[in-house]
Amino acid sequence: MIDVEAVIDGNKVFMTFVYGDPVQDQRELVWERLTRFAVNRNGPWFMIGDFNEICGHHEKQGGRTRPDASFLPFNQMIHDCGMLEFPCSGNQLSWVGRRGRTLVRCRLDRALGNEDWHESFPHSNVQYLRLWGSDHRPVLANILSKPIRRRKSFRFDRRWLDREEISAVVQDGWSSSLPPDANLMTRISSVRKALGRWRSQNDLNAEKHITELKDKLDSLYSDGNATTEEISEATKELHEALRSEELFWKQKSRVLWLREGDRNSKFFHAATKQRRARNRITSLIDEQGQREENEEGIVAIATRYFRGLFETSNPVEIEATLDKVKIVITDNMNETLTKPVTENEVKDALFAMHPEKAPGPDGMTALFYQKFWDILKQDITRMVNEFLAEGTIVPGINETNICLIPKKEKPQEMSQFRPISLCNVSYKIISKLLCQRLKRILPKFISETQSAFVAGRQITDNILIAQELFHALRTNPGGRNKRMAIKTDMSKAYDRVEWDFIEAVMRKMGFAETWIRWIMRCITSVSYHVLINGQPRGNIIPKRGLRQGDPLSPFIFIICTEVLIALLNEAENGSKITGMRVARASPPVSHLLFADDSLFFCKAEPRECSEVLSILHKYGKASGQRINFEKSSLLFGKRVPGSTKTHIKSITGIQNEGGMGTYLGIPEDISGSKCKLFAYIKERLQNRVNGWRSKWLSKGGKEILIKSVALALPTYVMSSFLLPLEVCDQLTSAIARFWWSSDAERRGIHWATWDKMCISKEEGGTGFRDIHDFNLALLAKQLWRLLRFPDSLLARVLRGKYFPYSTPLRAGHTDSPSYGWRSILAARPLLTMGILQKVHSGLNTRAWEDPWIPTIPARHANPRIPVVHPRMTVSDFINREIKAWNVEMLEEYMEPEDIPLIRSIAINKTFHMDSFSWGYTKSGLYTVKSGYWVAKNLLNPAEETCSEPSIRPLQVQAWKSKAPYKIKHLLWQIISGYLAVTKNLNHRGMRCDNHCPRCGAPEETINHAIFECPPALQTWALAPILTPPSLFPSSGIYTNMDYLFWRRPNMDNAEDDCDPFPWIIWFIWKARNEKLFRGINRDPLGTVRHAVAECRAWHQANSKAPLLSTTGTQAIRLRDVCIVDGSWHREQAHSGAGWIWIDPDGTQRLLGIHNQPRRISPLHAELEALMWAMECAAQYTNVQAFATDCQDVLKMIEKPEDWPKFSTELQEFSSLRKLFSSFSISYLPRASTSKADHLAKLARLYPRSLSFVGYSVPGWVTTPTRV
């Protein structure tokens, strides 16, 4: 090894030339030495050489398979040294040799650079040269290569929003010196120029500014005469600059899951550098197999590729292919699609976009349009209306950049990239608006065998149906002997869709010509540029294809797929193909489609296979779709003869035999050892959390990484299948190791068991999820969906085999159940703990068995007499003539305490079968979050500890502290006793000096380190908080934290919400560590000043208005409106309702007051108050507008399907709504509904039945003394 320190372009750099020892044990000594270099090495660092090692199986061809663990030491060294790969060209399998008779190729040679190197020399790249004269290829590293300088593309920078003058700059650019009729792209161009001028006139060099502020702050700390106010102001400026820098790198990194504000700038910066290095293209192989490394040549290859891909195939026989497609779009649907657009609809489309997704060619993110909506809204709405009225698109608005995302490491061919279209946000507003309308009607006409992009359907539907069918191919006598599946891969499915075909399909389905014109204009007006290393190059005018990145594309694609389904259904109806059943009572399934993933089922006979392929060929000729036979596969029944398989392979042209592959990311064969089957999940999770960038994360960042990313990896599988406890333990172990250490080789100190970490923050834990309980909560959602959508394809398939005469909750044992069904049944105990059978007709609810009494949890009714008919249903207690409870029967059969609960249940005025709702959410809709709570607290409750007094209130308060997440974590660790003081380390068996590193006391406890150590005592004495010697600090850590959290604020009576004590604790601990590890003594006064300044700066930064303020509910004029309110109390017999009608002149004209037996909840009372007001309004007034102070009522009216707990009331509301020609309802603040609220309370407290409509409250209604 040769290690060199050098200077390149004025930068001090380190260059290490490595030869990895051929002997493995000796080679690991090399890795250890390199790792030691990394400990104290700051600055650009470059490695190159023959490492004699590879990172994994993907870097080797031929020879024996190595254990995965054998790659760990080398990968760990790369991780510890912070090394990143460079863009490479040439054959990277740099060594060639023979092992016996086998030819082996490996990537033993490589070059690497750390983040600082990539920052200083961003265009470094590596070439693997021709193999000649040696068994190793020469490796040429170009470290000083400089690209052709081009004008930098404009990108809206979110840091600009922190400048006060930015709104004026945008306003000036958007409006001044432009004619009133200037189009949108002209205005955007003007704003870009205005921003460019403003940027050039202001010094916006963030790095330089931060350096200057750090120097200023450092000099103030060194100046004994500097005041606290001066330090605070300088710290505030630095905080704002650092926050802006963090926002900038977050925007660049495209990391959307991690919040900013916890000093994760280094993480975002590293993520950006790694993404750029991974995506950089240094060479491509053209159609003739020639490698091109010149940038112009690369551009030419990419341009030719896309021009060829988007060239029409001149489709034929479109009309014949569409012959069996039916008209499915009704006049009402077309009216919904083509109605006039409102400004609010345009705004909703814009604000539905993520503000920081990559922008299109104009460089303007959605954030720009959202932030400056008040300036832009008039012109944007006009642009949308002009498009809808005339079908014209502003020139330039539909220009699109194609971003090339590598499908594999170091791609060399265009087919190895995934093209993503980056559209202008101004175009996406139109596209999104059309999507919002289309999504509402899709469930009404898209076939049930398609589950992608359709509201109410999920990918897990297809997964579970497919797994049932795969299981039948293995176990069902008919399936394993005579059946098969064909899994096809459509090559570049979106890119090949023919435009003529799209237009013909929509016309045949019955879409209005106006709608067709809008859609075709969106699709056909596009032009492309390809992003090559960040620069838009080439010019491509397509003649077919849908953009992956246009919101419309997935919906148009599934509409086109309906043609294929029509052809398959026709063949099935004509007995040309035979769908597969999992049981006699189950429906036949001949196909399952999820976007471009296609799965077909038929008999394992040449005739039926030929028919399926013939249909696909016919569909492909008309639509442009083409099967990729190399990626397609056949899956045969377990006992289909080999000769039949061979014959079918020759007929279809598909040679791959399935079973070991995946369908929608899930293994096709879910049999055998589930631990081995799902082992890949742990590997993926470890690869994700052990990425080297995680070392830049704060504790808060790590927490979000685990909760948002790490647990998302197994979630996909856990939504359909129960993971074995062994796999759950392995996943938990990997996450715990990352949390406590971040280093795959070093375990770290696990200060608490993971069970304790999984306690919610509201109960004193850290709120991580227990994987097994989370798995059950996800599976319970599948069971819930079977109950809620009993007519879905999945429910019918499963019902036919597992519960033909009952519900999933009552399903009994069956022979040979699939693992998918067994997994769903594992969640049945969880769901039954919160399920409520919602009574409508009462016919399918058993009174003494089913959970229909609205308690929490719900339960069956209790009979008051010892002998009752066991099969009595709830309908027996309902008087169907008057649509009310039969009180006499209730009093005869039911326990007295059940009767008020039963009478609180509203009776449906029309006949409906009983349904289900969930007891642990306000809406009655099952959520995974509520299911997890049930699993954690009711199904598998943790054992209560008997330790007194409990520290839980202190732990909970730590999370409520107004401080950054990293400080909250420190407070929680201090209270929990999980801090690495010498006493704790010795207790854990670590050999270290037990003395305090700051004062030399014989033992360092947590309380000593934070409160009793002399420098800590001095810090608290100098701190601007009340510290009476008799009370604080004391010898008990809990007493001290109790004082800081609760007693001191009551003694201080301070109005300032900026409490510095969390920062003081943070900097005391930091000063202790600096003394221990760096030998630096921090002055207590400096510690206090630093803590107070950081505290004030953080509070000021977080007191700013949010980047995008939540849109308040639009105020309504109190003219010609009926104001409604409801009142409810759990201990009173009645619910109350009150309303007031304000006429068009603003005068109170009429009021109503009404009560009824107390309903189930306050929300039921609010909704029923509205319905009674509507009945009265229809009878006594002509009012059309209503107002309420209950926002939940507005939500349930907007999406009634999401509120199953109120299904009876909402069905009645739907009938009442038809009485009004233009019904509307709005939200009013509570202060504006006080009169209606007063009336509702009067009604609630009235002791008898009450219903009154008049001009004023009658005197016989007593004014309530208690409300």
QUIURQUI-V534092 format. One record per residue. NEAR is the number of other ideal C-beta (glycine too) atoms within 12 Angstrom. Layout:
BEGIN
near->NEAR
near->NEAR
END
This chain:
BEGIN
near->25
near->14
near->23
near->19
near->19
near->20
near->14
near->20
near->13
near->9
near->21
near->19
near->30
near->31
near->33
near->36
near->24
near->35
near->22
near->34
near->21
near->15
near->12
near->18
near->13
near->17
near->27
near->24
near->18
near->33
near->35
near->23
near->22
near->38
near->27
near->18
near->29
near->31
near->14
near->11
near->28
near->17
near->26
near->34
near->37
near->40
near->45
near->33
near->28
near->30
near->39
near->26
near->38
near->32
near->30
near->23
near->20
near->17
near->30
near->29
near->21
near->19
near->22
near->12
near->13
near->20
near->10
near->19
near->15
near->21
near->27
near->26
near->28
near->37
near->30
near->28
near->36
near->34
near->34
near->30
near->35
near->36
near->43
near->39
near->33
near->39
near->39
near->38
near->32
near->27
near->29
near->37
near->29
near->36
near->36
near->26
near->21
near->13
near->16
near->10
near->8
near->14
near->17
near->24
near->28
near->34
near->36
near->33
near->41
near->38
near->40
near->41
near->39
near->40
near->36
near->28
near->38
near->34
near->28
near->26
near->32
near->27
near->28
near->39
near->34
near->39
near->28
near->35
near->24
near->16
near->21
near->10
near->9
near->17
near->20
near->28
near->30
near->23
near->35
near->24
near->33
near->24
near->31
near->17
near->22
near->14
near->23
near->15
near->8
near->14
near->10
near->14
near->23
near->24
near->29
near->36
near->33
near->32
near->32
near->33
near->32
near->29
near->22
near->11
near->18
near->28
near->25
near->19
near->31
near->33
near->22
near->23
near->31
near->35
near->23
near->19
near->15
near->23
near->12
near->13
near->13
near->22
near->25
near->40
near->28
near->27
near->39
near->40
near->27
near->28
near->41
near->29
near->23
near->30
near->37
near->24
near->15
near->25
near->24
near->12
near->13
near->19
near->13
near->24
near->17
near->28
near->20
near->14
near->23
near->26
near->17
near->19
near->27
near->21
near->16
near->24
near->32
near->19
near->17
near->28
near->27
near->15
near->16
near->13
near->11
near->23
near->15
near->26
near->15
near->20
near->34
near->31
near->22
near->32
near->36
near->31
near->28
near->36
near->33
near->28
near->32
near->36
near->35
near->34
near->34
near->36
near->33
near->31
near->36
near->37
near->36
near->29
near->30
near->27
near->34
near->19
near->27
near->35
near->28
near->35
near->30
near->34
near->32
near->39
near->34
near->29
near->37
near->38
near->30
near->34
near->34
near->30
near->36
near->33
near->26
near->28
near->36
near->27
near->29
near->35
near->41
near->36
near->31
near->39
near->26
near->25
near->16
near->11
near->11
near->16
near->23
near->27
near->28
near->20
near->28
near->17
near->23
near->36
near->31
near->23
near->36
near->41
near->28
near->23
near->31
near->40
near->26
near->24
near->32
near->37
near->21
near->24
near->27
near->16
near->33
near->19
near->22
near->30
near->18
near->18
near->34
near->32
near->17
near->25
near->35
near->20
near->20
near->24
near->32
near->18
near->13
near->15
near->25
near->25
near->17
near->23
near->36
near->27
near->18
near->18
near->30
near->17
near->24
near->18
near->27
near->34
near->28
near->22
near->35
near->41
near->27
near->25
near->34
near->22
near->29
near->34
near->24
near->38
near->40
near->46
near->37
near->38
near->28
near->47
near->36
near->38
near->32
near->43
near->43
near->36
near->30
near->35
near->31
near->19
near->25
near->35
near->26
near->21
near->35
near->42
near->28
near->24
near->37
near->40
near->24
near->22
near->34
near->32
near->16
near->16
near->22
near->22
near->34
near->32
near->18
near->23
near->38
near->37
near->32
near->45
near->37
near->43
near->35
near->39
near->23
near->26
near->18
near->15
near->20
near->34
near->27
near->31
near->26
near->34
near->28
near->19
near->33
near->21
near->35
near->29
near->42
near->38
near->43
near->41
near->42
near->45
near->49
near->42
near->46
near->43
near->44
near->34
near->40
near->41
near->32
near->31
near->33
near->38
near->28
near->23
near->30
near->33
near->24
near->20
near->29
near->32
near->32
near->30
near->40
near->38
near->36
near->31
near->29
near->34
near->22
near->24
near->30
near->29
near->29
near->35
near->38
near->37
near->38
near->43
near->51
near->47
near->44
near->47
near->50
near->45
near->38
near->41
near->40
near->31
near->30
near->29
near->18
near->25
near->38
near->25
near->22
near->26
near->43
near->47
near->48
near->45
near->40
near->41
near->27
near->32
near->21
near->30
near->38
near->38
near->41
near->36
near->45
near->39
near->35
near->29
near->43
near->41
near->31
near->29
near->42
near->38
near->25
near->29
near->34
near->24
near->36
near->24
near->18
near->23
near->33
near->31
near->27
near->37
near->40
near->29
near->29
near->41
near->42
near->28
near->32
near->40
near->32
near->40
near->30
near->39
near->34
near->36
near->29
near->29
near->26
near->33
near->29
near->28
near->20
near->33
near->22
near->33
near->27
near->36
near->42
near->45
near->42
near->30
near->33
near->35
near->35
near->42
near->37
near->31
near->40
near->44
near->40
near->39
near->45
near->49
near->43
near->40
near->46
near->43
near->33
near->33
near->39
near->42
near->26
near->25
near->32
near->30
near->16
near->16
near->16
near->24
near->36
near->30
near->34
near->41
near->27
near->43
near->33
near->14
near->18
near->29
near->29
near->32
near->41
near->42
near->42
near->43
near->44
near->34
near->27
near->36
near->33
near->41
near->42
near->45
near->43
near->42
near->36
near->40
near->27
near->23
near->21
near->35
near->38
near->24
near->30
near->44
near->33
near->22
near->39
near->39
near->25
near->29
near->46
near->34
near->26
near->36
near->46
near->38
near->38
near->28
near->33
near->24
near->23
near->15
near->24
near->32
near->32
near->40
near->42
near->41
near->35
near->26
near->21
near->31
near->18
near->13
near->13
near->26
near->29
near->18
near->21
near->35
near->28
near->17
near->25
near->36
near->22
near->32
near->18
near->25
near->25
near->31
near->27
near->16
near->24
near->27
near->35
near->33
near->25
near->33
near->31
near->31
near->29
near->37
near->23
near->16
near->15
near->25
near->19
near->18
near->26
near->36
near->25
near->24
near->38
near->34
near->24
near->24
near->38
near->30
near->26
near->27
near->38
near->32
near->31
near->33
near->34
near->38
near->28
near->31
near->37
near->32
near->29
near->30
near->40
near->35
near->36
near->33
near->38
near->40
near->28
near->23
near->29
near->37
near->37
near->24
near->29
near->39
near->31
near->25
near->43
near->40
near->36
near->44
near->37
near->38
near->40
near->29
near->20
near->21
near->31
near->33
near->20
near->27
near->43
near->35
near->25
near->35
near->41
near->34
near->30
near->37
near->37
near->28
near->23
near->34
near->23
near->34
near->23
near->18
near->17
near->18
near->22
near->22
near->28
near->26
near->20
near->29
near->24
near->28
near->34
near->35
near->31
near->25
near->25
near->18
near->25
near->28
near->31
near->40
near->30
near->35
near->40
near->36
near->44
near->34
near->39
near->39
near->42
near->41
near->42
near->42
near->43
near->45
near->36
near->45
near->44
near->42
near->36
near->40
near->42
near->30
near->30
near->24
near->17
near->29
near->39
near->46
near->33
near->29
near->41
near->42
near->31
near->27
near->35
near->39
near->31
near->22
near->11
near->18
near->33
near->34
near->32
near->22
near->26
near->17
near->12
near->22
near->13
near->22
near->28
near->38
near->35
near->43
near->41
near->29
near->35
near->42
near->32
near->32
near->45
near->32
near->23
near->42
near->44
near->32
near->33
near->40
near->45
near->40
near->42
near->42
near->43
near->34
near->26
near->36
near->24
near->29
near->36
near->28
near->36
near->29
near->26
near->31
near->32
near->37
near->36
near->34
near->22
near->25
near->24
near->31
near->27
near->31
near->38
near->22
near->23
near->19
near->15
near->7
near->10
near->24
near->14
near->12
near->16
near->27
near->27
near->39
near->28
near->27
near->37
near->33
near->17
near->20
near->8
near->11
near->19
near->22
near->31
near->25
near->19
near->13
near->26
near->30
near->19
near->18
near->29
near->33
near->22
near->17
near->15
near->29
near->27
near->28
near->31
near->39
near->30
near->30
near->42
near->35
near->33
near->30
near->22
near->16
near->18
near->22
near->24
near->34
near->35
near->38
near->40
near->44
near->37
near->35
near->29
near->28
near->29
near->40
near->35
near->39
near->23
near->33
near->23
near->31
near->40
near->38
near->33
near->35
near->36
near->33
near->26
near->25
near->28
near->23
near->15
near->21
near->8
near->12
near->15
near->7
near->9
near->9
near->13
near->16
near->29
near->26
near->20
near->31
near->36
near->28
near->28
near->36
near->33
near->20
near->35
near->26
near->34
near->32
near->35
near->31
near->36
near->32
near->38
near->37
near->39
near->41
near->34
near->41
near->38
near->31
near->25
near->32
near->34
near->29
near->40
near->30
near->26
near->28
near->26
near->19
near->21
near->20
near->9
near->16
near->9
near->19
near->18
near->21
near->22
near->29
near->31
near->34
near->21
near->17
near->24
near->14
near->24
near->35
near->30
near->39
near->33
near->36
near->43
near->41
near->39
near->30
near->34
near->22
near->37
near->39
near->28
near->26
near->42
near->37
near->23
near->26
near->35
near->28
near->33
near->23
near->29
near->16
near->11
near->9
near->20
near->32
near->37
near->23
near->14
near->23
near->32
near->30
near->23
near->36
near->38
near->25
near->29
near->40
near->31
near->21
near->20
near->28
near->22
near->14
near->16
near->21
near->9
near->16
near->8
near->16
near->18
near->28
near->32
near->40
near->42
near->40
near->40
near->41
near->47
near->36
near->37
near->45
near->38
near->30
near->34
near->38
near->22
near->22
near->26
near->25
near->13
near->14
near->11
near->18
near->18
near->30
near->21
near->27
near->24
near->32
near->38
near->36
near->37
near->37
near->41
near->36
near->37
near->36
near->40
near->32
near->33
near->38
near->26
near->22
near->31
near->24
near->14
near->20
near->12
near->15
near->27
near->23
near->13
near->10
near->16
near->9
near->20
near->16
near->13
near->23
near->16
near->27
near->20
near->27
near->37
near->48
near->47
near->50
near->46
near->45
near->39
near->36
near->24
near->17
near->11
near->25
near->25
near->36
near->41
near->45
near->47
near->49
near->48
near->43
near->40
near->32
near->20
near->17
near->12
near->13
near->15
near->25
near->27
near->31
near->36
near->45
near->45
near->37
near->37
near->32
near->30
near->30
near->39
near->37
near->33
near->27
near->31
near->39
near->44
near->44
near->45
near->45
near->48
near->46
near->42
near->42
near->48
near->40
near->28
near->32
near->37
near->23
near->17
near->20
near->29
near->19
near->35
near->24
near->31
near->46
near->41
near->45
near->33
near->39
near->22
near->29
near->40
near->27
near->25
near->34
near->32
near->18
near->18
near->26
near->23
near->26
near->33
near->34
near->40
near->41
near->36
near->39
near->41
near->38
near->28
near->29
near->36
near->25
near->19
near->28
near->25
near->13
near->22
near->24
near->12
near->14
near->23
near->23
near->38
near->29
near->28
near->34
near->20
near->17
near->12
near->25
near->38
near->19
near->31
near->45
near->36
near->26
near->45
near->48
near->36
near->36
near->45
near->40
near->30
near->32
near->16
near->16
near->16
near->31
near->24
near->29
near->29
near->22
near->16
near->17
near->29
near->18
near->10
near->14
near->29
near->19
near->16
near->25
near->8
near->12
near->19
END
